[in-house]
Amino acid sequence: MKTVVALFDCDGTLYSAQFGRGLLKYASEHQRKGAVRTYYTVILLPYILNKFGRSTDEKFLRPLIANLARLIQGMSEQQAGDAFEWVVHEYLIPTQRQDVVARLHKHQLQGYKVVLVSGVFLPVLERIALSFDVDGYVGTQIKFRDGQYTGHIIPSVITGNDKDRYTREFFSSRSIDIDWDASYAYADSITDQSLFILVGNPVAVYPDSKLQGLVKIKSWEILGTPKA
């Protein structure tokens, strides 16, 4: 018998806050302002190219997320763990969207497998997954060597088309046969398009303006108020 799944994006979907902003705030308040300045310098060009339509949102998101690893460069597992705990429990979870969380719990009661699919770093995603008691998670890996984080990710950043690819790999590696037509996906951004196309029941959650345009064409369900 095939399994029905409910896939949930995290930032902007399960909660309104953004992981990256939380990590930047933590770094600024814990003697890492130099790393924060470097981060903004590195992403300036990708930001400008995206703002003026010279690159896609997906191309912009990749360096935006990947370079967040610079903020924990040189940290031990314990030091980074303290940062991740603060970001999840003090910055992200307090902004959870109750209507979306209610839908997540509904699917759990239906017996569906609930899996988080996000560009968020895996150690952070693990903590989010524990908070919502879900069945699994697919996220961006970060390099850890010789007792400390290196400041780099292990490609790829889980965004855009990679959400489709790595989600399929997650289930196939566990020999779980999915009924994709009966399954659900919840996300807020046009960059999640591949996740929506993967399932028979896509749900746009508080969608951004670009996703709203696609929703109108596809007649997908909307949960929450579209972003202005």
C-alpha positions in Angstrom: 0.0 0.0 0.0 1.3 3.4 -0.9 2.0 6.1 1.7 0.4 9.5 1.7 2.7 12.4 2.8 2.3 16.0 3.8 5.4 18.1 2.9 6.0 21.4 4.7 8.4 24.2 4.0 9.5 26.0 7.1 10.5 29.7 6.8 7.4 31.8 6.0 5.2 28.7 6.1 5.2 27.0 9.5 6.2 30.3 11.0 6.5 33.9 9.7 10.1 34.5 10.8 13.2 33.6 8.7 16.0 31.4 10.0 18.7 33.5 8.4 17.6 36.7 10.1 17.5 34.9 13.4 21.1 33.5 13.0 22.3 37.0 11.9 20.7 38.5 15.0 22.3 35.9 17.3 25.7 36.4 15.7 25.5 40.2 16.1 24.7 39.8 19.8 27.5 37.3 20.4 30.7 39.0 19.3 30.4 38.0 15.6 29.6 41.4 14.0 32.6 41.0 11.7 31.1 37.8 10.3 27.8 39.6 9.9 29.4 42.4 7.9 31.2 39.9 5.7 28.0 38.1 5.1 26.2 41.2 3.9 29.2 42.1 1.7 29.2 38.7 0.0 25.5 38.7 -0.8 25.4 42.3 -2.0 26.0 41.4 -5.7 23.5 38.5 -5.8 21.0 40.8 -4.1 21.5 43.6 -6.7 21.2 41.1 -9.6 18.0 39.7 -8.2 16.5 43.1 -7.4 16.9 44.3 -11.0 15.7 41.1 -12.5 19.2 39.8 -13.6 18.9 36.5 -11.7 16.1 34.3 -10.5 14.9 34.0 -6.9 16.3 30.5 -6.8 19.8 31.7 -7.9 19.6 34.4 -5.2 18.5 32.1 -2.4 21.5 29.7 -2.9 24.2 32.1 -1.9 21.9 33.8 0.6 21.6 30.5 2.5 25.0 29.0 1.8 26.9 32.0 3.2 25.0 31.9 6.5 27.4 29.0 7.3 30.1 31.8 7.7 28.3 32.9 10.9 29.2 29.7 12.7 32.7 29.2 11.3 35.0 27.9 13.9 32.3 27.1 16.4 32.3 23.8 18.2 29.2 21.6 18.1 28.2 22.9 21.5 28.6 26.6 20.6 26.7 26.2 17.4 24.1 24.1 19.2 23.5 27.0 21.6 23.0 29.3 18.6 20.6 26.9 16.9 18.6 26.4 20.1 18.1 30.2 20.5 17.2 30.7 16.9 14.6 27.9 16.9 13.0 28.4 20.3 13.4 32.1 20.9 13.2 33.4 17.3 11.3 31.0 15.0 8.8 29.0 17.0 7.2 32.0 18.7 6.0 33.2 15.3 4.4 29.9 14.2 1.3 30.1 12.1 -1.5 28.5 14.1 -3.6 27.7 11.0 -0.7 26.0 9.3 0.3 24.1 12.4 -3.4 23.0 12.8 -3.2 21.6 9.2 0.0 19.7 10.1 -1.6 18.1 13.1 -4.7 17.2 11.1 -2.5 15.3 8.7 -0.8 13.5 11.5 -4.2 12.4 12.9 -5.0 11.2 9.4 -2.0 8.9 9.6 0.0 10.7 6.8 3.8 10.9 7.0 4.7 14.6 7.7 8.1 15.7 6.5 9.8 19.1 6.5 11.5 20.2 3.3 13.6 23.3 3.7 16.8 25.1 2.9 17.4 25.5 6.7 20.6 23.9 8.0 20.0 20.3 9.1 20.9 20.8 12.9 18.3 23.6 13.0 15.8 21.6 11.0 16.2 18.7 13.4 15.2 20.9 16.3 12.2 22.3 14.4 11.2 18.7 13.5 11.3 17.8 17.2 9.1 20.7 18.1 6.4 19.6 15.7 6.9 15.9 16.2 7.1 15.1 12.5 8.3 12.0 10.7 11.4 13.4 9.0 13.2 16.4 7.4 15.2 17.3 4.3 17.5 20.2 4.6 20.9 21.8 3.8 24.0 20.0 5.3 26.8 22.0 6.8 30.5 20.9 7.0 31.9 19.9 10.4 35.6 18.9 10.6 38.2 18.6 13.3 35.7 19.5 16.0 34.3 22.7 14.5 32.1 24.0 11.7 34.1 25.1 8.6 31.9 27.9 7.4 30.8 26.0 4.3 27.8 23.9 3.3 27.8 20.5 1.7 26.1 21.1 -1.6 23.4 21.5 -2.4 21.2 24.2 -0.8 17.8 22.6 -0.6 15.8 25.1 -2.6 14.1 25.2 -6.0 14.4 22.0 -8.1 16.5 20.4 -5.4 13.5 20.2 -3.1 11.9 17.8 -5.6 15.1 15.8 -6.0 16.1 15.4 -2.4 12.5 14.7 -1.3 12.3 11.8 -3.7 15.7 10.6 -2.5 14.6 10.8 1.1 11.7 8.4 0.5 13.4 6.1 -2.0 16.3 5.6 0.4 13.9 4.4 3.0 12.0 2.2 0.5 8.8 4.2 1.1 6.4 4.0 -1.9 4.5 7.4 -2.1 1.1 8.1 -3.5 2.1 11.5 -4.9 -1.4 12.2 -6.3 -3.0 11.9 -2.8 -0.2 13.8 -1.1 0.1 17.4 0.1 2.7 20.2 -0.1 2.6 23.5 1.9 4.9 26.4 1.0 4.9 30.2 0.6 7.3 31.0 -2.2 7.6 30.7 -6.0 10.9 28.9 -5.4 8.8 26.0 -4.0 7.2 25.3 -7.3 8.9 22.0 -7.8 7.5 20.8 -4.4 4.0 21.8 -5.5 4.2 20.0 -8.8 5.4 16.9 -7.0 2.0 16.3 -5.3 -1.7 16.2 -6.2 -2.7 18.7 -3.4 -0.5 21.8 -3.4 -1.4 24.5 -0.8 0.1 28.0 -1.1 0.6 29.3 2.4 0.6 33.1 2.9 2.0 33.2 -0.7 4.4 35.8 -2.0 3.3 37.9 -5.0 5.0 35.7 -7.6 3.4 32.5 -6.2 0.0 34.3 -6.1 0.2 34.6 -9.9 0.9 30.9 -10.3 -1.8 30.0 -7.9 -4.4 31.9 -9.9 -3.4 30.0 -13.1 -3.3 26.6 -11.4 -6.4 27.2 -9.1 -4.4 25.9 -6.1 -5.7 26.2 -2.5 -4.5 29.2 -0.5 -4.1 29.0 3.3 -3.6 32.3 5.0 -3.5 35.9 3.7 -1.4 36.5 0.6 1.7 38.7 1.3 1.3 42.3 0.1 
